[in-house]
Amino acid sequence: MAMTKRNILVAFEEYMNTAPLPSRTREGAAEKTIKGYVHDVNDFLQWWKQSEGEALTIDALRKDPFSLNKKTIQDYVNYLERSVAIATVLRKVSSLRAFVKFLAVSKVIEHEPMNGLRLPRKAEPEPRGLNDNQRARFEAVFQNPWIDKTTKRKRSKEIEENVVRDTKSHLIRDKAIAFLIMYVGPRVKELFQLNVSDIELREKSGSLHIRKGKGFKERRTAMPLPARKALHAWLELYEQLHNGYGKDAPLFIRLRGNPGVRLSIRAIQNMIAEAGKRARIEEPVTPHILRHTCAFMLRQAGADIETRAKMLGHSIETASKYGAPGENEIGKAASLLDYVEAA
């Protein structure tokens, strides 16, 4: 007996209760997810009936399985693009993939009608960094040591002095880490791998050597004054704490527990997050957010896209994602030509 549209949906829903989603390997899905898939497939079947003049049934597909083909489904995608948001189109296509897989598993069709579809691309959100106000808040956090004053019992004067000295040391190191990421833009893994020999500080300039960046690419980049000052203070303290250091020594080290051991990526991430909380920045602050901040500051300062890409170890395509220049930046660029009139 031929199945009706409802029968197809019932069979599909039963299949979805035990089958994996197209994007997963585990079996089964949440009830709400299954209802969403069934709703999307129902919309497709209604469109099919309006377009073809008759319902899509199991019997009809068994007689002519190739009636469900790439051209038909592409027509449906094109129809959706004219009426709903891109995210909705992509969701409905995902539901259709599950439906087509159900038909294949049920031996109703043996071909793949969704290969090579032209799908709309969802616009990627512009990378986000700290704005000028947030950056000012964040930097201000590193002006004074982070002393936890909530203790169960009163500290002696000697212990208090040790706590203050210890927290000052942490502040100097942590400021160097934060300012290096925010003003030079290394990835957190790149920063973690740095040795003292990868830093070169001069009176009016400085450079950072990334030996093993993303894709194992090597690069050198310059350091602006805020990063140089913070690093200089840390290296001075580093030398005092360890009576000097070798060139192959890790740049950022633990100050407690096993002092001298390279500081972990997790410790760096936690420190940056804590600084963001202390600055009362609502959104979580991460090393990657600070790297985005560096990219935005370079763009606002007028650095061209090729220079930004090289400094940050980006491709040109990635560097272009940091937004188009604003009116202030365009005005600043135009002012560069104010006094170049030839005659």
Protein Blocks (a to p, Z undefined) as FASTA:
>chain_A
ZZdfklmmmmmmmmmmmmccfkbmbecidfklmmmmmmmmmmmmmmmmmmnopacdfklm
mmmmmlpcfklmmmmmmmmmmmmcfklmmmmmmmmmmmmmmmmmnomaccdfkgoiacdd
ddddddddddfklmmmmmmmmmpccddfbdfbdcdfklmmmmmmmmmmmmmmmmmmmmmm
mmnopafklmmmpcfklpccdfkbccdddfbdghhiacdddddfklmmmmmmmmmmmmmm
nnpaafkbcfbdcfehjehiacdfklmmmmmmmmmmmnopabacdfklmmmmmmmmmmmn
opafklmmmmnopafklmmmnopadfklmmmmmmmmmmmcfZZ
